[in-house]
Amino acid sequence: MHMLYDSDAFVVVQMQPDALSESGSQPHLTRQGFEIVDKRSNKEVYLDGSWAEAFQRQIHAWQVKTPTQEEVEATLDGYAELAQNPLFIH
């Protein structure tokens, strides 16, 4: 797990496929993904597959041309519209 972004409105975490399960013997994730948490609505969305690939391309574009915080938040807001899962703190 790697935190990519944290603001008053959003948290973005990259989940790595080599993360181990609690037993430490089996990979827990088979593919890379991204979790986007909308702090305003207390909901999260997990992107994997083609959604994760599209988000990864967006990250690379941001690395080429550094965006403003407003540009980042506008993009994340679009993904947050997909969020259906309420956020639970463990």
Secondary structure, DSSP 8 states (H G I E B T S, - for coil): -EEEEE-SSEEEEEE-TT-B-TTSSSBS-SS-EEEEEETTTTEEEEEEHHHHHHHHHHHHHHHHS---HHHHHHHHHHHHTT--EE----
